Amino acid sequence: MPKTYGQVRRALRDAGWRVVRQKGSHQFWVSPDGKRAVSVAGKDSDTMAAGTLASTRRRTGLEDLR
């Protein structure tokens, strides 16, 4: 099922990730332990491409991003 950027941001926030900086539409998120980081860029209503979603899932370890 495709996810929107807003749903991905909500999942990251719920998992304890936090935004550490933003430049334009790119938000840089850091894991609760501070060891992992991921960038999320796009309007909340836009659908995230399947490959981008898979990459974000691998980098964050959040399996609910399927």
Sequence and secondary structure as in RCSB ss.txt:
>XXXX:A:sequence
MPKTYGQVRRALRDAGWRVVRQKGSHQFWVSPDGKRAVSVAGKDSDTMAAGTLASTRRRTGLEDLR
>XXXX:A:secstr
   BHHHHHHHHHHTT EEEEEETTEEEEE TTSS EEEEES TTSB  HHHHHHHHHHH  TT  
